[in-house]
Amino acid sequence: MVAPPVADPEPGVELLPAPDPAARSARAERLRKVCVGVVITAVSVSVLVVLLFLAAWRNDYLIESDKGETTGEVLSAGRLRSAVMYVTPDGVTHNPKVGVLYPTNLTAGERINVEYSRADPDLVRVAGRDVRVAVLPALSVLAVTWALTLPALWLLMRAATGSMSVRPIFDPASYRRRVPGGRDRSD
């Protein structure tokens, strides 16, 4: 049931009916669920970035613990993956399926020095590069994720609580309706 319009002391100005408490509660619950979804997404992205960084650190640790060095040839070069071929001192040719770690700024046909794990020769990286290459991209992703998440959460929480500073943006029922011949009314 909708409440009748509130009487206005000034002639010609009519206010919208007060929002139904059940509708306001349902709206607040929806906004709360959106907030939870935003937080879950931001935390998931953050955890994935940290896991990727830890995986890069682990790979570097494995290479450093039993390191072999040789020269390899870049077969294909991409921004995220580059294929290399190299021969270990025992005469075996390796072409790792996952490519080389830290592949930026490589060109096809280029000869590069590589470092690999003797225990697992398919674990190879460009010589002189290590996990420090991944620090700036990881921090950038974290910064952008939370720079978008925190203001979004602030706006959603302000809208859910019905704060007057944000409420008119999200709650059309709080707008005053102008009646022809009358003037807008503000509190």
VEXBA-630859 format. One record per residue: chain; x, y, z of N, C-alpha, C in turn; residue in one letter. Coordinates in Angstrom, 1 decimal. Example, Ala and Ser with C-alpha at 12.3 -4.5 7.8 and 13.67 -1.06 7.14 Angstrom:
SEMAR  chain      nu      nv      nw     cau     cav     caw      cu      cv      cw  resn
SEMAR      A    13.2    -5.7     7.8    12.3    -4.5     7.8    13.2    -3.3     7.8     a
SEMAR      A    12.8    -2.2     7.1    13.7    -1.1     7.1    12.9     0.0     7.9     s
This chain:
SEMAR  chain      nu      nv      nw     cau     cav     caw      cu      cv      cw  resn
SEMAR      A     0.9    -1.2     0.0     0.0     0.0     0.0     0.9     1.2     0.0     m
SEMAR      A     0.6     2.2    -0.8     1.3     3.4    -1.0     0.7     4.5    -0.1     v
SEMAR      A     1.5     5.2     0.7     1.0     6.3     1.5     0.6     7.5     0.7     a
SEMAR      A    -0.4     8.2     1.1    -0.8     9.4     0.3     0.2    10.5     0.4     p
SEMAR      A     0.3    11.4    -0.5     1.3    12.5    -0.5     1.2    13.3     0.8     p
SEMAR      A     2.3    13.7     1.3     2.4    14.5     2.5     1.9    15.9     2.2     v
SEMAR      A     1.0    16.4     3.1     0.5    17.8     2.9     1.7    18.8     3.0     a
SEMAR      A     1.6    19.8     2.1     2.7    20.8     2.1     2.1    22.1     2.6     d
SEMAR      A     2.8    22.8     3.5     2.3    24.1     3.9     2.2    25.1     2.8     p
SEMAR      A     3.0    25.0     1.8     3.0    26.0     0.7     2.1    25.5    -0.4     e
SEMAR      A     1.2    26.3    -0.9     0.3    25.9    -1.9     1.1    25.6    -3.2     p
SEMAR      A     0.7    24.6    -3.9     1.2    24.3    -5.3     2.4    23.4    -5.2     g
SEMAR      A     2.9    23.0    -4.1     4.1    22.1    -4.0     3.6    20.8    -3.3     v
SEMAR      A     3.9    19.7    -4.0     3.5    18.4    -3.4     4.8    17.6    -3.3     e
SEMAR      A     4.9    16.9    -2.1     6.1    16.0    -1.9     5.7    14.6    -2.4     l
SEMAR      A     6.7    13.9    -2.8     6.5    12.5    -3.1     6.2    11.7    -1.8     l
SEMAR      A     5.5    10.6    -1.8     5.2     9.9    -0.6     6.5     9.3     0.0     p
SEMAR      A     6.5     9.1     1.3     7.6     8.6     2.0     7.9     7.2     1.5     a
SEMAR      A     9.1     6.8     1.3     9.4     5.4     0.9     8.9     4.4     1.9     p
SEMAR      A     8.5     3.3     1.3     8.0     2.2     2.2     9.2     1.6     2.9     d
SEMAR      A     9.1     1.4     4.2    10.3     0.8     5.0    10.7    -0.5     4.4     p
SEMAR      A     9.8    -1.4     4.0    10.2    -2.7     3.4    11.0    -2.5     2.1     a
SEMAR      A    10.5    -1.6     1.3    11.3    -1.3     0.1    12.7    -0.8     0.4     a
SEMAR      A    12.8     0.1     1.3    14.1     0.7     1.7    15.0    -0.4     2.3     r
SEMAR      A    14.4    -1.3     3.1    15.2    -2.4     3.6    15.7    -3.4     2.5     s
SEMAR      A    14.8    -3.7     1.5    15.2    -4.5     0.4    16.3    -3.9    -0.4     a
SEMAR      A    16.2    -2.6    -0.6    17.2    -1.9    -1.3    18.5    -1.9    -0.6     r
SEMAR      A    18.5    -1.7     0.7    19.7    -1.7     1.5    20.3    -3.1     1.5     a
SEMAR      A    19.5    -4.1     1.5    20.0    -5.5     1.4    20.7    -5.7     0.0     e
SEMAR      A    20.1    -5.3    -1.0    20.7    -5.4    -2.4    22.0    -4.7    -2.4     r
SEMAR      A    22.1    -3.5    -1.9    23.3    -2.7    -1.9    24.4    -3.4    -1.1     l
SEMAR      A    24.0    -4.0     0.0    24.9    -4.7     0.9    25.5    -5.9     0.1     r
SEMAR      A    24.7    -6.6    -0.6    25.1    -7.8    -1.4    26.1    -7.3    -2.5     k
SEMAR      A    25.8    -6.2    -3.1    26.7    -5.6    -4.1    28.1    -5.3    -3.5     v
SEMAR      A    28.0    -4.7    -2.3    29.3    -4.4    -1.5    30.1    -5.7    -1.3     c
SEMAR      A    29.4    -6.7    -0.9    30.1    -8.0    -0.6    30.7    -8.5    -1.9     v
SEMAR      A    30.0    -8.4    -3.0    30.5    -8.8    -4.3    31.7    -8.0    -4.7     g
SEMAR      A    31.7    -6.7    -4.5    32.8    -5.9    -4.9    34.0    -6.3    -4.0     v
SEMAR      A    33.8    -6.5    -2.7    35.0    -6.9    -1.8    35.5    -8.2    -2.2     v
SEMAR      A    34.7    -9.2    -2.5    35.1   -10.5    -2.9    35.9   -10.4    -4.2     i
SEMAR      A    35.5    -9.6    -5.2    36.2    -9.5    -6.4    37.6    -8.9    -6.2     t
SEMAR      A    37.6    -7.8    -5.4    38.9    -7.1    -5.1    39.9    -8.0    -4.4     a
SEMAR      A    39.4    -8.7    -3.4    40.2    -9.6    -2.6    40.7   -10.8    -3.5     v
SEMAR      A    39.8   -11.3    -4.4    40.2   -12.4    -5.3    41.4   -11.9    -6.2     s
SEMAR      A    41.2   -10.7    -6.8    42.3   -10.2    -7.7    43.6   -10.0    -6.9     v
SEMAR      A    43.5    -9.5    -5.7    44.6    -9.3    -4.9    45.3   -10.6    -4.5     s
SEMAR      A    44.6   -11.6    -4.2    45.1   -12.9    -3.8    45.8   -13.5    -5.1     v
SEMAR      A    45.2   -13.4    -6.2    45.8   -13.9    -7.5    47.1   -13.2    -7.8     l
SEMAR      A    47.1   -11.9    -7.6    48.4   -11.2    -7.9    49.5   -11.7    -6.9     v
SEMAR      A    49.1   -11.8    -5.6    50.1   -12.3    -4.7    50.6   -13.7    -5.0     v
SEMAR      A    49.7   -14.6    -5.4    50.0   -15.9    -5.8    50.9   -16.0    -7.0     l
SEMAR      A    50.7   -15.1    -8.0    51.5   -15.1    -9.2    52.9   -14.6    -8.8     l
SEMAR      A    53.0   -13.6    -7.9    54.3   -13.1    -7.5    55.0   -14.2    -6.7     f
SEMAR      A    54.4   -14.9    -5.8    55.0   -16.0    -5.1    55.5   -17.1    -6.0     l
SEMAR      A    54.7   -17.4    -7.0    55.1   -18.5    -8.0    56.3   -18.0    -8.7     a
SEMAR      A    56.4   -16.8    -9.1    57.6   -16.3    -9.8    58.8   -16.4    -8.8     a
SEMAR      A    58.6   -16.1    -7.6    59.7   -16.2    -6.6    60.1   -17.6    -6.4     w
SEMAR      A    59.2   -18.5    -6.4    59.5   -20.0    -6.2    60.3   -20.5    -7.4     r
SEMAR      A    59.9   -20.1    -8.6    60.6   -20.5    -9.8    62.0   -20.0    -9.8     n
SEMAR      A    62.2   -18.7    -9.4    63.6   -18.2    -9.3    64.4   -18.9    -8.2     d
SEMAR      A    63.7   -19.3    -7.1    64.4   -20.1    -6.1    64.9   -21.4    -6.7     y
SEMAR      A    64.0   -22.1    -7.4    64.4   -23.4    -8.0    65.5   -23.3    -9.0     l
SEMAR      A    65.5   -22.2    -9.8    66.6   -22.0   -10.7    67.9   -21.7   -10.0     i
SEMAR      A    67.8   -20.8    -9.0    69.0   -20.5    -8.3    69.6   -21.7    -7.5     e
SEMAR      A    68.8   -22.6    -7.0    69.3   -23.7    -6.2    70.1   -24.7    -7.0     s
SEMAR      A    69.9   -24.8    -8.3    70.7   -25.7    -9.2    70.8   -25.1   -10.6     d
SEMAR      A    71.5   -24.0   -10.7    71.5   -23.2   -11.9    72.5   -23.6   -12.9     k
SEMAR      A    72.0   -23.7   -14.2    72.8   -23.9   -15.3    72.7   -22.7   -16.2     g
SEMAR      A    73.7   -22.4   -17.0    73.7   -21.2   -17.9    74.1   -21.7   -19.3     e
SEMAR      A    73.4   -21.1   -20.3    73.8   -21.4   -21.7    73.2   -20.3   -22.5     t
SEMAR      A    73.5   -20.4   -23.8    72.9   -19.5   -24.8    71.8   -20.1   -25.5     t
SEMAR      A    70.7   -19.4   -25.7    69.5   -19.9   -26.4    69.1   -18.9   -27.5     g
SEMAR      A    68.2   -19.4   -28.4    67.7   -18.6   -29.5    66.2   -18.4   -29.3     e
SEMAR      A    65.8   -17.2   -29.5    64.4   -16.9   -29.3    63.6   -17.3   -30.6     v
SEMAR      A    62.7   -18.3   -30.5    62.0   -18.8   -31.6    60.8   -17.9   -32.0     l
SEMAR      A    60.1   -17.4   -31.0    59.0   -16.5   -31.1    58.9   -15.6   -29.9     s
SEMAR      A    58.6   -14.4   -30.2    58.6   -13.4   -29.1    57.2   -12.7   -29.0     a
SEMAR      A    56.7   -12.7   -27.8    55.5   -12.0   -27.5    55.6   -11.2   -26.2     g
SEMAR      A    54.6   -10.4   -25.9    54.7    -9.6   -24.7    54.5   -10.5   -23.5     r
SEMAR      A    53.7   -11.5   -23.5    53.5   -12.4   -22.3    54.2   -13.7   -22.4     l
SEMAR      A    54.6   -14.2   -23.6    55.2   -15.5   -23.7    56.2   -15.4   -24.9     r
SEMAR      A    57.4   -16.0   -24.7    58.3   -16.1   -25.7    58.9   -17.5   -25.7     s
SEMAR      A    59.0   -18.1   -26.9    59.6   -19.5   -27.0    61.0   -19.4   -27.2     a
SEMAR      A    61.8   -20.2   -26.5    63.2   -20.3   -26.7    63.7   -21.7   -26.9     v
SEMAR      A    64.8   -21.9   -27.6    65.4   -23.2   -27.8    66.9   -23.1   -27.3     m
SEMAR      A    67.3   -24.0   -26.5    68.7   -24.0   -26.1    69.2   -25.4   -25.9     y
SEMAR      A    70.5   -25.6   -25.9    71.1   -26.9   -25.7    71.9   -26.9   -24.4     v
SEMAR      A    71.6   -27.9   -23.6    72.3   -28.0   -22.3    73.7   -28.6   -22.6     t
SEMAR      A    74.6   -28.5   -21.6    76.0   -29.1   -21.8    76.0   -30.6   -22.1     p
SEMAR      A    74.9   -31.3   -21.7    74.9   -32.7   -22.0    74.4   -33.0   -23.5     d
SEMAR      A    74.2   -32.0   -24.3    73.8   -32.1   -25.7    72.3   -32.2   -26.0     g
SEMAR      A    71.5   -32.1   -25.0    70.1   -32.2   -25.2    69.5   -30.8   -25.5     v
SEMAR      A    68.7   -30.8   -26.6    68.0   -29.6   -27.0    66.7   -29.4   -26.2     t
SEMAR      A    66.5   -28.3   -25.7    65.2   -28.0   -24.9    64.5   -26.9   -25.6     h
SEMAR      A    63.1   -27.0   -25.6    62.2   -26.0   -26.1    61.0   -26.0   -25.1     n
SEMAR      A    61.1   -25.4   -24.0    60.1   -25.4   -22.9    58.7   -25.0   -23.5     p
SEMAR      A    57.7   -25.8   -23.1    56.3   -25.6   -23.6    55.8   -24.2   -23.1     k
SEMAR      A    56.1   -23.9   -21.9    55.6   -22.6   -21.3    56.4   -21.4   -21.6     v
SEMAR      A    57.5   -21.6   -22.4    58.4   -20.5   -22.8    59.4   -20.1   -21.7     g
SEMAR      A    59.9   -18.9   -21.8    60.9   -18.4   -20.9    60.3   -17.5   -20.0     v
SEMAR      A    60.8   -17.5   -18.7    60.3   -16.5   -17.7    60.8   -15.1   -18.0     l
SEMAR      A    60.0   -14.1   -17.7    60.4   -12.7   -17.9    60.8   -12.4   -19.4     y
SEMAR      A    59.8   -12.6   -20.3    60.1   -12.5   -21.7    60.1   -11.1   -22.4     p
SEMAR      A    60.0   -10.1   -21.6    59.8    -8.7   -22.3    61.0    -8.3   -23.1     t
SEMAR      A    60.8    -7.6   -24.1    61.8    -7.0   -25.0    62.7    -8.0   -25.7     n
SEMAR      A    62.1    -9.1   -26.1    62.8   -10.1   -26.9    62.3   -10.0   -28.3     l
SEMAR      A    63.2   -10.4   -29.2    62.8   -10.5   -30.6    63.1   -11.8   -31.2     t
SEMAR      A    62.3   -12.3   -32.1    62.5   -13.6   -32.7    63.8   -13.6   -33.4     a
SEMAR      A    64.6   -14.7   -33.3    65.9   -14.9   -33.9    67.0   -14.4   -33.0     g
SEMAR      A    66.7   -13.7   -32.0    67.7   -13.1   -31.1    68.4   -14.2   -30.3     e
SEMAR      A    69.7   -14.1   -30.1    70.4   -15.1   -29.2    70.6   -14.4   -27.9     r
SEMAR      A    70.2   -15.1   -26.8    70.2   -14.6   -25.5    70.8   -15.6   -24.5     i
SEMAR      A    71.3   -15.1   -23.4    71.8   -16.0   -22.4    70.6   -16.4   -21.5     n
SEMAR      A    70.5   -17.6   -21.2    69.4   -18.1   -20.3    70.0   -18.8   -19.1     v
SEMAR      A    69.2   -18.8   -18.0    69.5   -19.6   -16.8    68.4   -20.6   -16.6     e
SEMAR      A    68.8   -21.8   -16.3    67.8   -22.8   -16.2    68.1   -23.7   -14.9     y
SEMAR      A    67.1   -24.4   -14.5    67.3   -25.4   -13.4    67.8   -26.7   -14.0     s
SEMAR      A    68.9   -27.1   -13.5    69.5   -28.4   -14.0    68.5   -29.6   -13.6     r
SEMAR      A    67.8   -29.5   -12.5    66.9   -30.5   -12.1    65.7   -30.5   -13.0     a
SEMAR      A    65.3   -29.4   -13.6    64.1   -29.3   -14.5    64.5   -28.3   -15.6     d
SEMAR      A    65.2   -28.8   -16.7    65.7   -27.9   -17.7    64.6   -27.1   -18.4     p
SEMAR      A    63.3   -27.5   -18.3    62.3   -26.7   -18.9    61.9   -25.4   -18.1     d
SEMAR      A    62.5   -25.3   -16.9    62.3   -24.1   -16.1    63.4   -23.2   -16.4     l
SEMAR      A    63.2   -22.2   -17.3    64.2   -21.3   -17.8    63.8   -19.9   -17.7     v
SEMAR      A    64.8   -19.0   -17.5    64.5   -17.5   -17.5    65.6   -16.8   -18.3     r
SEMAR      A    65.4   -15.6   -18.7    66.4   -14.8   -19.3    67.4   -14.5   -18.3     v
SEMAR      A    68.7   -14.6   -18.6    69.8   -14.3   -17.7    69.7   -12.9   -17.2     a
SEMAR      A    69.9   -12.7   -15.9    69.9   -11.4   -15.4    68.6   -10.9   -14.9     g
SEMAR      A    67.5   -11.6   -15.2    66.2   -11.2   -14.8    65.7   -12.1   -13.7     r
SEMAR      A    65.0   -11.5   -12.8    64.4   -12.3   -11.7    63.1   -11.7   -11.3     d
SEMAR      A    62.6   -12.2   -10.1    61.3   -11.8    -9.6    61.1   -10.3    -9.5     v
SEMAR      A    62.2    -9.5    -9.3    62.1    -8.1    -9.2    61.4    -7.4   -10.4     r
SEMAR      A    61.5    -8.1   -11.6    60.8    -7.6   -12.8    59.3    -7.6   -12.6     v
SEMAR      A    58.8    -8.5   -11.7    57.3    -8.6   -11.5    56.8    -7.7   -10.4     a
SEMAR      A    57.7    -7.0    -9.7    57.2    -6.2    -8.5    56.3    -5.0    -9.0     v
SEMAR      A    56.8    -4.3    -9.9    56.1    -3.1   -10.4    54.7    -3.4   -11.0     l
SEMAR      A    54.6    -4.4   -11.9    53.3    -4.8   -12.4    52.4    -5.3   -11.3     p
SEMAR      A    52.9    -6.1   -10.4    52.0    -6.6    -9.3    51.5    -5.5    -8.5     a
SEMAR      A    52.4    -4.6    -8.1    51.9    -3.4    -7.2    51.0    -2.5    -8.0     l
SEMAR      A    51.2    -2.4    -9.3    50.3    -1.6   -10.1    48.9    -2.2   -10.2     s
SEMAR      A    48.8    -3.5   -10.4    47.5    -4.1   -10.4    46.8    -4.0    -9.0     v
SEMAR      A    47.5    -4.2    -8.0    46.9    -4.0    -6.6    46.5    -2.6    -6.4     l
SEMAR      A    47.3    -1.6    -6.8    46.9    -0.2    -6.6    45.6     0.1    -7.4     a
SEMAR      A    45.6    -0.3    -8.6    44.4     0.0    -9.5    43.2    -0.7    -8.9     v
SEMAR      A    43.3    -1.9    -8.5    42.2    -2.7    -8.0    41.6    -2.0    -6.8     t
SEMAR      A    42.4    -1.6    -5.8    41.9    -1.0    -4.6    41.6     0.5    -4.8     w
SEMAR      A    42.2     1.2    -5.8    41.8     2.6    -6.1    40.4     2.6    -6.7     a
SEMAR      A    40.0     1.5    -7.4    38.6     1.5    -7.9    37.6     0.9    -6.8     l
SEMAR      A    38.1     0.0    -6.0    37.2    -0.7    -5.0    36.8     0.2    -3.9     t
SEMAR      A    37.8     0.9    -3.3    37.5     1.7    -2.1    36.4     2.8    -2.4     l
SEMAR      A    36.6     3.6    -3.4    35.5     4.6    -3.7    34.2     4.0    -4.0     p
SEMAR      A    34.2     2.9    -4.7    32.9     2.2    -5.0    32.3     1.7    -3.7     a
SEMAR      A    33.0     1.1    -2.8    32.5     0.7    -1.6    31.9     1.9    -0.8     l
SEMAR      A    32.7     3.0    -0.7    32.2     4.2     0.0    30.9     4.6    -0.5     w
SEMAR      A    30.7     4.7    -1.9    29.5     5.2    -2.5    28.3     4.2    -2.2     l
SEMAR      A    28.6     2.9    -2.3    27.6     1.9    -2.0    27.1     1.9    -0.6     l
SEMAR      A    28.1     2.1     0.3    27.7     2.1     1.8    26.9     3.4     2.1     m
SEMAR      A    27.4     4.5     1.5    26.6     5.7     1.8    25.2     5.6     1.3     r
SEMAR      A    25.0     5.0     0.1    23.7     4.8    -0.5    22.9     3.9     0.4     a
SEMAR      A    23.5     2.8     0.9    22.8     1.8     1.7    22.3     2.4     3.0     a
SEMAR      A    23.1     3.3     3.6    22.7     3.9     4.9    21.7     5.1     4.7     t
SEMAR      A    21.5     5.6     3.5    20.6     6.7     3.3    21.2     8.0     3.6     g
SEMAR      A    22.5     8.1     3.6    23.1     9.4     4.0    22.7    10.5     3.0     s
SEMAR      A    22.4    11.7     3.5    21.9    12.7     2.6    22.9    13.2     1.6     m
SEMAR      A    24.1    13.0     1.8    25.1    13.5     0.8    25.1    12.7    -0.5     s
SEMAR      A    24.7    11.4    -0.4    24.7    10.6    -1.6    23.3    10.1    -1.9     v
SEMAR      A    22.4    10.1    -1.0    21.1     9.6    -1.1    20.3    10.2    -2.4     r
SEMAR      A    20.4    11.5    -2.6    19.7    12.0    -3.8    20.2    11.4    -5.1     p
SEMAR      A    21.4    10.9    -5.1    22.0    10.3    -6.3    21.4     9.0    -6.6     i
SEMAR      A    21.2     8.2    -5.5    20.7     6.8    -5.7    19.3     6.6    -5.3     f
SEMAR      A    18.6     7.5    -4.7    17.2     7.3    -4.3    16.3     8.3    -4.9     d
SEMAR      A    15.7     8.0    -6.0    14.8     8.9    -6.7    13.7     9.4    -5.8     p
SEMAR      A    13.3     8.6    -4.9    12.1     8.9    -4.0    12.5    10.1    -3.2     a
SEMAR      A    13.7    10.4    -3.0    14.1    11.6    -2.1    14.0    12.9    -2.9     s
SEMAR      A    13.9    12.8    -4.2    13.8    14.1    -5.0    12.4    14.7    -4.8     y
SEMAR      A    12.4    16.0    -4.8    11.2    16.7    -4.7    10.6    16.9    -6.1     r
SEMAR      A     9.3    16.7    -6.1     8.6    16.9    -7.4     8.0    18.3    -7.5     r
SEMAR      A     8.2    18.9    -8.6     7.7    20.2    -8.8     6.3    20.1    -9.4     r
SEMAR      A     5.4    20.8    -8.8     4.0    20.8    -9.3     3.8    22.1   -10.2     v
SEMAR      A     3.2    21.9   -11.3     3.0    23.1   -12.2     2.4    24.3   -11.4     p
SEMAR      A     3.0    25.4   -11.6     2.5    26.7   -10.9     3.2    26.8    -9.5     g
SEMAR      A     3.9    25.9    -9.0     4.6    26.0    -7.7     6.1    26.1    -7.9     g
SEMAR      A     6.8    26.1    -6.8     8.2    26.2    -6.9     8.9    25.0    -6.2     r
SEMAR      A    10.1    24.7    -6.5    10.8    23.6    -5.8    11.0    23.9    -4.3     d
SEMAR      A    10.9    22.9    -3.5    11.0    23.0    -2.1    12.3    22.3    -1.7     r
SEMAR      A    13.1    22.9    -0.8    14.2    22.3    -0.3    14.1    22.3     1.2     s
SEMAR      A    14.7    21.3     1.9    14.7    21.2     3.3    15.7    22.2     4.0     d
